Amino acid sequence: WCSVVRWEKTTRPFLRTREFWWQEGHTIHETAQEAIEETEQQLETYADFCENELNIPVLKGKKTDKEKFAGAEATYTIEAMMHDGKALQSGTSHYFGDGFSRAFGVQFTGRDNTLQYPFQTSWGMSTRLIGAIIMTHGDDEGLILPPAIAPYQVVIVPVAAHKPGVLEKAAELQGVPLRLEIGPKDIENGQCVLVRRDNREKAFTKLEDLEAAVPALLDALGKSLYARAEANRAGRTWTATTMDEVLERAGGENGYIKTMWCGDLACEEMMKEKAGL
């Protein structure tokens, strides 16, 4: 992990700032196949982290030659859809071939005792993912944090009649996945109330059952966040088979458009010019 500074004329909190933190990796390999496998492995690692820990569904894909990293032979990306239908690049991995090795004169002695140029990869994701979490799962009340990365999975709220609602509201704003409410009557009955942050469902739970109930609810909440984000993506994904359909859909609400592409740069640039895609 390291700090990065870039000149950004227009900044957006978490998404595009002049200084941010990112995780980056660089590997160097004996063969092209090993380097390609490493590049694809990192793509899968990033996708797995987003989907299984952050509960954010992503699309995995390969960038066009025009959009790939300068100097790379191939760039792979994961794209997440925010709640408003906009895409967010959430992690990339690059296969460089031996281009940089040759440029900088990096060599090694191969198995046949000859000098050879190694093959290189690079990959990274950044604190932009914090923005992805906010914009994928958050609602008008504030944060909803996935259980796997929430600083606190459960907050205990003592129900005080003289100040109702204050602590409950604070827990919502912090995005704590589960709220455990307990008051005098609950104690008498040997129970408490567990409230999910995502849908605010309440469950009366016996105190002796908490050890099993809390992990089960956290697991259900994480799966619910993923399902909700996936449903949003499905509802905002359309298929276009003609340029007229592309243009019509591009002028509507945000989302993904599935269409055909011959692989030609001229067609890619025409799409960008006419449809802004």
C-alpha angles and dihedrals in degrees: 000000000000142000119260128197121200132171106249118174092193117036130195121192112261093351107063116006132152092242125030142150123250139176112230134178132192124190134179124205144193095230138031091236092057091050093048091050090050091051093050092044091057091050088055092045092054092046091049091051094049095046102039102032104026094032090228117137113221139191115231118211151141121258122235119256089256094053100038124108113282109264095014124122090208136006123197125196143184116219123199125197117227122217090263092056098256121134122236123197101228106177139354139199126194135203109206101180110207096309097110092041090058093043092054098034096244111164141162135195109258130215089268090056094250128123112259138178115243126226121243141207136187131189140169152160129196147203085282082094088074087063089047091055092049095047097041101046108016123103138191090285094058136255128012107190123200108245093239094063103026111120087220120026095189133025120197113221116194107212106235116183094206094059108029121184101006100106093037091057093047090054091052093052091051091053095235105174098221132031118199112202120193130170139166094280092047090053090051090053094043093240145101138199120250114201122193116221095215101056101004092234112166124218124188106219132185111240092236089056096054096096091064099030098056098055090044092053093045090052091048091048092052092050090047092053090051093047092049092051091046091051090050090053093047091050091051098046118096137177122229123188099179135043090244090057090049092052093046093050094042089059092055134066124328120276146097125305120202112207142141129276128185093210093247119137093220091058091048091052092046090054090051093047097046103033103020090236 
